[in-house]
Amino acid sequence: MWNKDVKIKTGVAATMSRDRWRIGAVPLCFLFILQTVWATGAHGPETQQWKWSGKQGKAQLNYREKEKDILDELFQTGRYDKRIRPSGVNGTENNPTLVDVNLMLRSISKIDDYNMEYSVQLTFREEWEDERLAFDDLGGRIKYLTLTETNKVWMPDLFFKNEKLGHFHDIILPNVYLRIFPNGDVLYSIRISLTLSCPMNLQLYPLDRQTCELLLASYGWTTDDLVFLWRKGDPVQVTQNLHLPRFTLEKFFTDYCNSKTNTGAYSCLKVDLLFKREFSYYLLTIYIPCCMLVIVSWVSFWLDQNAVPARVSLGVTTLLTMATQTSGINQSLPPVSYTKAIDVWTGVCLTFVFGALLEFALVNYASRSDIHREQMKKQRRQWEFEHQAALEADHLEADGAATFAMKPLMRPHGDGLSLDKARQCEIHMQPPPPRRCCGSWLSKFPSRSKRIDVISRITFPLVFALFNVVYWSTYLFREEEEDIP
């Protein structure tokens, strides 16, 4: 009995403890469900802006959700109209909207001399104030709002006046953003690639410098409504590792180029980029090969005058090579009406090569003339010898060879033969006239063809050296004059 009573009491106590646990678990479950609902925002958008902190036991504001509410409030229907431009300075409606512009040159991939254009990739930025977009920054907690959809706000109608081609960058996402600051300032930034026209003056090519412009202007808004200004401080930045093929960016300038048409005056900005052409490329590919061709054409002066096939083939080969190189140079340049520095160089080199070929034609003519003259001299000496022999024979017959008379020691004064021989003796006995240095040196070469070759060996290099002195002093001096602002 005693054991039975103990079991009954023990069961009753266990039942009562289970009931008390169930009663205490209900409030705990309720508190857990309440905390879960509070954290997940089950009570609407108002509670989503707050986040429960378990460590501190406090609720923190969710600023990302607050930014969403601010954007929804700014662009709600009937509050903001992007078709209307912002007010002027300090909210004045009559003054134009001021837009500060700055840009960064990321790369310049190509400068085309033939099409007179250049390709550039840049980051373009605009800043203006739109008081309709001002918002509460929650005590400095929100610095700015970022938008990737720029079509929700008013935008300046800027365009590039000298643009030929252009495109935006959409890899991986469109490279564009728009920031709205609490005071209503708007910053627009985009990365674009452009091909712009660049009129060039090639008179000093390839010793030239070219100035290419980047023109930005308003398309529809006149200066009464919209004015572009360069950002103060650093309006144009250039990347440090900027590399240009065959050019060097020496410096750049910013300026204004407002234009006035029949429809009104429009605001315009201008960037002047000064490029210097790298001369080393042209020295190795044009000037040195041309000099070598000219010097090779002089080899024919040292060949024998009778080596006709060698001299003709050498002259024709150098002439055709020089003509081909000149044609290749002109194909890479636009057809202009003025003479370029490279045209003077190639033209003179072509003239020297052609002159070497003509020199051989003159040598060949002089050689044949010398041969003909020698033949004529031989014939004349033969004729004179025969004529003198005939005169002596006639004279002997006249004196009477059969009488064996003694011939006088002195011939009569009327004897023509003795007078001729006396004159010849007088001529040979006269002292030779003094000769000049060059004449005495050229007298070592009896034929005229050889003399022409010897004179050409000296004249052609001297004249070509003189041309180089005049050419380089002229164009390098003109290049230095262009450097002076």
C-alpha positions in Angstrom: 0.0 0.0 0.0 2.8 2.3 0.9 4.5 1.8 -2.5 1.2 2.3 -4.3 0.6 5.6 -2.6 4.1 6.7 -3.4 3.6 6.0 -7.2 0.3 7.9 -7.2 1.9 11.0 -5.6 4.9 10.8 -8.0 2.6 10.7 -11.1 0.5 13.6 -9.8 3.7 15.7 -9.3 5.0 14.9 -12.8 1.6 15.8 -14.4 1.6 19.1 -12.5 5.2 19.9 -13.7 4.3 19.3 -17.3 1.3 21.6 -17.1 3.5 24.3 -15.6 6.1 23.9 -18.5 3.3 24.2 -21.1 1.9 27.3 -19.5 5.5 29.0 -19.4 6.3 28.0 -23.0 3.4 29.9 -24.5 4.7 33.4 -23.7 8.2 32.3 -25.0 6.8 31.2 -28.3 4.8 34.4 -28.6 7.8 36.5 -28.0 9.8 34.5 -30.6 7.1 34.9 -33.2 6.9 38.7 -32.5 10.6 39.1 -32.9 10.6 37.2 -36.2 7.7 39.3 -37.6 9.5 42.5 -36.5 12.7 41.5 -38.2 11.1 40.4 -41.5 9.0 43.5 -41.8 5.6 41.8 -41.6 4.0 45.0 -40.4 4.5 47.0 -43.7 7.2 49.3 -45.2 7.4 51.4 -42.1 8.9 48.6 -40.1 11.3 47.6 -42.9 13.4 50.7 -42.3 14.3 49.4 -38.9 16.6 46.5 -38.1 16.7 44.8 -34.7 20.1 44.5 -33.0 20.3 41.5 -30.8 23.5 42.5 -29.0 22.5 46.0 -28.2 18.8 45.4 -28.0 18.1 48.5 -30.2 16.6 49.1 -33.6 18.9 50.5 -36.4 17.7 52.5 -39.5 18.0 50.7 -42.9 19.4 53.5 -45.1 19.1 51.5 -48.4 15.4 51.4 -47.9 15.3 55.0 -47.0 17.1 55.9 -50.3 14.4 54.0 -52.1 11.7 56.1 -50.4 13.6 59.3 -51.3 13.8 58.3 -54.9 10.2 57.3 -55.0 9.3 60.7 -53.5 11.5 62.7 -55.9 10.2 61.1 -59.1 6.6 60.6 -58.2 4.1 61.5 -60.8 3.3 65.2 -60.9 6.3 66.3 -58.8 9.2 66.3 -61.3 9.1 67.0 -65.0 12.3 66.3 -66.9 11.1 68.3 -69.9 11.6 71.5 -67.9 15.2 72.8 -67.4 16.4 73.7 -63.9 16.4 77.2 -62.7 19.4 79.5 -62.9 21.8 80.5 -60.1 20.1 80.7 -56.7 16.9 79.5 -58.1 16.4 82.5 -60.5 14.2 81.5 -63.4 15.4 84.2 -65.9 19.1 83.2 -65.6 20.5 80.3 -67.7 21.3 76.9 -66.2 25.1 76.6 -65.7 26.7 73.3 -66.5 30.3 72.6 -65.4 32.1 70.2 -67.8 35.3 68.2 -67.3 36.7 65.1 -69.1 39.5 62.6 -68.9 41.4 61.3 -71.9 41.8 57.6 -71.4 43.5 56.7 -74.7 44.1 58.0 -78.2 44.3 54.9 -80.4 44.8 56.4 -83.9 45.7 59.6 -85.7 45.0 59.2 -89.4 46.8 61.5 -91.7 45.0 60.4 -94.8 41.5 60.9 -93.5 42.5 63.7 -91.2 40.9 62.3 -88.1 41.8 60.8 -84.7 40.1 58.3 -82.4 39.9 59.0 -78.6 38.3 57.2 -75.6 37.3 59.5 -72.8 35.3 59.8 -69.6 32.9 62.7 -69.9 31.4 64.5 -66.9 28.7 67.2 -66.4 27.6 68.9 -63.2 24.6 71.2 -62.7 22.2 72.2 -60.0 18.6 71.1 -60.0 16.8 72.3 -56.8 13.8 70.1 -57.5 16.0 67.1 -56.6 17.1 68.3 -53.2 16.4 65.9 -50.3 17.0 65.3 -46.6 20.4 63.6 -46.0 19.4 62.4 -42.5 22.0 64.3 -40.7 24.8 63.6 -43.2 24.1 59.8 -43.3 23.3 59.9 -47.1 26.0 61.5 -49.2 24.4 61.0 -52.6 21.9 58.9 -54.5 23.2 56.9 -57.5 21.1 56.2 -60.6 21.9 54.1 -63.6 18.8 55.2 -65.6 19.7 58.7 -66.7 16.4 59.2 -68.6 14.5 60.1 -65.4 16.1 63.6 -65.0 16.6 66.6 -67.2 19.9 66.4 -69.2 21.9 69.1 -71.1 21.6 68.6 -74.9 25.4 68.6 -75.4 26.9 67.2 -78.6 30.4 67.0 -80.2 30.6 69.3 -83.2 33.5 67.6 -85.0 32.4 64.0 -84.4 32.4 61.5 -87.2 31.7 58.3 -85.3 30.9 57.5 -81.7 29.6 54.7 -79.5 28.9 54.0 -75.8 30.4 51.2 -73.8 27.9 48.5 -72.6 30.3 45.8 -71.3 29.4 44.3 -68.8 26.8 47.0 -68.0 26.4 50.5 -69.5 29.3 52.6 -68.3 27.2 55.5 -67.1 26.0 56.8 -63.8 24.2 59.8 -62.4 24.6 61.0 -58.8 22.1 63.3 -57.0 23.4 65.2 -54.0 21.3 66.4 -51.0 21.5 70.1 -52.1 20.2 69.2 -55.6 23.5 69.0 -57.5 23.6 66.4 -60.2 26.8 64.7 -61.5 26.6 62.8 -64.8 29.5 60.6 -66.0 29.8 58.4 -69.0 32.6 56.6 -71.0 32.5 57.0 -74.7 34.7 56.4 -77.8 34.8 59.0 -80.6 36.3 59.5 -84.0 36.8 63.2 -84.5 37.9 65.2 -87.5 41.2 67.0 -87.4 42.2 69.3 -90.3 45.9 69.1 -90.7 48.6 71.3 -92.4 51.2 68.9 -93.8 53.7 71.4 -95.3 56.3 70.3 -92.8 55.5 66.6 -92.8 57.1 64.6 -91.3 58.7 67.3 -89.2 55.3 68.8 -88.3 53.1 69.4 -85.3 49.4 69.1 -85.5 46.6 70.7 -83.4 43.4 68.7 -83.1 40.3 70.1 -81.6 37.6 68.6 -79.4 34.5 70.8 -79.7 31.5 70.5 -77.4 28.3 72.6 -77.8 24.6 72.9 -77.0 22.4 71.7 -79.8 19.0 73.3 -79.0 19.3 75.4 -75.9 20.7 78.9 -76.5 22.9 80.9 -74.1 19.7 82.4 -72.6 18.8 79.0 -71.2 22.0 77.0 -71.0 25.7 77.9 -70.6 28.6 75.4 -70.5 31.6 76.2 -68.4 34.9 74.4 -67.8 35.2 73.1 -64.3 37.6 75.2 -62.3 40.9 73.7 -61.3 41.5 70.7 -63.6 39.0 70.6 -66.5 40.9 68.1 -68.6 42.9 65.1 -67.2 45.1 62.8 -69.2 45.9 59.2 -68.1 49.5 58.7 -67.1 50.3 55.8 -69.4 48.9 57.5 -72.5 50.7 56.1 -75.6 50.2 57.3 -79.1 51.6 55.6 -82.2 54.0 57.9 -84.1 52.9 60.9 -82.0 53.5 62.6 -78.7 50.9 64.7 -76.9 52.9 67.7 -75.9 50.2 69.9 -74.3 46.6 70.8 -74.4 44.5 74.0 -73.9 40.9 74.7 -73.0 39.0 77.6 -74.4 35.4 78.8 -75.3 34.0 78.8 -78.9 30.5 80.2 -78.6 28.8 80.3 -82.0 26.0 82.5 -83.3 23.6 81.3 -86.0 20.3 82.4 -87.5 18.5 80.6 -84.6 20.5 82.2 -81.8 23.8 82.0 -79.9 24.9 78.7 -78.5 27.4 77.9 -75.8 30.5 75.9 -76.9 33.7 74.5 -75.3 36.9 73.6 -77.0 40.0 71.5 -76.2 43.1 72.0 -78.3 45.4 68.9 -78.3 49.0 69.6 -79.6 50.6 66.5 -81.1 54.2 66.2 -82.2 55.1 63.6 -84.8 57.8 61.2 -83.8 60.6 61.6 -86.5 62.6 58.5 -85.7 60.1 56.3 -87.5 60.3 58.3 -90.7 64.1 58.6 -90.4 64.5 54.8 -90.4 61.8 54.0 -93.1 62.1 56.9 -95.5 65.2 59.2 -95.2 67.9 56.6 -94.7 66.7 54.2 -97.4 66.5 57.2 -99.9 70.1 58.2 -99.0 71.2 54.6 -99.6 69.5 54.4 -103.0 71.2 57.7 -104.0 74.6 56.5 -102.9 74.1 53.1 -104.7 73.4 55.0 -107.9 76.8 56.6 -107.7 78.5 53.2 -107.9 78.1 53.4 -111.7 80.6 56.3 -111.8 83.3 53.8 -110.7 82.5 51.1 -113.2 84.3 50.9 -116.5 82.7 52.9 -119.3 82.5 49.8 -121.5 80.5 47.9 -118.8 77.2 48.9 -120.4 75.0 46.2 -119.1 76.1 46.6 -115.5 75.8 50.4 -115.5 72.4 50.4 -117.2 70.9 47.7 -114.9 72.2 49.6 -111.8 70.8 52.9 -112.9 67.4 51.5 -114.0 67.0 49.4 -110.8 67.8 52.3 -108.4 65.5 54.6 -110.4 62.5 52.2 -110.3 63.1 51.5 -106.6 63.1 55.2 -105.8 60.0 55.7 -107.8 58.2 52.9 -106.0 59.2 54.2 -102.6 58.0 57.7 -103.5 54.7 56.3 -104.7 54.2 54.3 -101.4 54.9 57.5 -99.4 52.3 59.4 -101.4 49.7 56.7 -101.0 49.7 57.1 -97.2 49.1 60.9 -97.4 46.1 62.9 -98.7 46.4 64.6 -102.1 47.0 68.2 -101.2 47.7 71.2 -103.4 50.9 72.4 -101.6 54.4 70.9 -101.5 55.3 68.9 -98.4 58.8 68.5 -96.9 58.8 64.8 -97.8 58.0 65.7 -101.4 61.1 67.9 -101.6 63.2 65.1 -100.2 61.9 62.4 -102.4 61.9 64.6 -105.5 65.5 65.6 -105.0 66.6 62.0 -104.3 64.8 60.9 -107.4 66.5 63.6 -109.4 69.9 62.5 -108.2 69.2 58.9 -109.2 67.9 60.0 -112.6 70.9 62.2 -113.0 73.2 59.3 -112.4 71.5 57.4 -115.2 71.7 60.4 -117.5 75.4 60.7 -116.6 76.0 57.2 -118.0 74.2 58.2 -121.2 76.5 61.2 -121.5 79.6 59.0 -120.8 78.5 56.5 -123.4 78.1 59.3 -126.0 81.5 60.8 -125.0 83.1 57.4 -125.3 81.8 56.8 -128.8 82.8 60.4 -129.7 86.3 59.8 -128.4 86.5 56.6 -130.5 85.3 58.4 -133.6 87.8 61.3 -132.9 90.7 58.9 -132.6 89.7 57.2 -135.8 89.6 60.6 -137.5 93.0 61.5 -136.1 94.5 58.3 -137.4 93.0 58.9 -140.8 94.3 62.5 -140.8 97.8 61.4 -139.8 97.7 58.7 -142.5 96.6 61.3 -145.1 99.2 63.8 -144.0 101.9 61.2 -144.1 100.9 60.1 -147.6 100.6 63.7 -148.7 104.1 64.6 -147.3 105.6 61.5 -149.0 104.1 62.5 -152.3 105.5 66.1 -152.0 108.9 64.8 -151.3 108.8 62.4 -154.2 107.7 65.2 -156.5 110.5 67.5 -155.2 113.2 64.9 -155.9 112.0 64.4 -159.4 112.0 68.2 -160.0 115.7 68.5 -159.0 116.7 66.0 -161.7 117.8 62.8 -160.2 119.9 61.8 -163.4 122.4 64.7 -163.2 123.7 63.8 -159.8 124.1 67.6 -159.1 125.1 68.8 -155.7 122.1 70.0 -153.6 122.6 73.3 -152.0 122.9 73.4 -148.2 120.2 76.1 -148.0 116.9 75.8 -149.7 115.5 78.8 -151.5 113.1 81.0 -149.7 110.2 80.0 -151.8 110.3 76.4 -150.7 107.0 75.7 -149.0 108.0 72.4 -147.4 110.9 74.0 -145.5 108.7 76.8 -144.2 106.2 74.3 -142.8 108.8 72.3 -141.0 110.4 75.5 -139.6 107.0 76.6 -138.2 106.6 73.1 -136.6 110.0 73.4 -135.0 109.2 76.9 -133.7 105.9 75.6 -132.2 107.7 72.7 -130.5 110.4 74.9 -129.1 108.0 77.4 -127.5 107.5 76.8 -123.7 104.1 75.2 -122.9 101.4 77.5 -121.5 100.8 77.3 -117.7 98.0 74.9 -116.7 95.7 75.2 -113.8 95.6 72.6 -111.0 92.3 71.0 -112.1 93.4 71.1 -115.7 96.7 69.4 -114.9 94.8 66.8 -112.9 92.2 66.2 -115.6 95.0 65.9 -118.2 95.9 62.6 -116.6 92.7 61.2 -118.1 93.0 61.6 -121.9 89.4 60.6 -122.8 86.4 62.8 -122.2 84.3 60.0 -121.0 86.7 59.2 -118.2 86.8 62.9 -117.3 83.0 63.0 -117.0 83.1 60.0 -114.6 85.8 61.6 -112.5 84.0 64.9 -112.3 80.7 63.1 -111.4 82.4 61.2 -108.5 83.1 64.5 -106.9 80.2 66.7 -108.0 77.3 64.4 -107.1 78.3 63.8 -103.4 79.2 67.5 -102.9 75.9 68.7 -104.3 73.9 66.1 -102.3 75.7 67.1 -99.1 74.9 70.8 -99.8 71.3 69.9 -100.4 71.2 68.1 -97.0 72.6 71.1 -95.2 70.0 73.4 -96.8 67.1 71.0 -96.3 67.7 70.2 -92.7 68.5 73.8 -91.7 65.4 75.1 -93.4 62.8 72.7 -92.1 64.3 72.3 -88.6 64.4 76.1 -88.3 60.8 76.4 -89.4 59.9 73.7 -86.9 61.5 75.7 -84.1 59.5 78.7 -85.2 56.3 76.8 -84.8 57.2 76.0 -81.2 57.3 79.7 -80.3 53.7 80.6 -79.1 
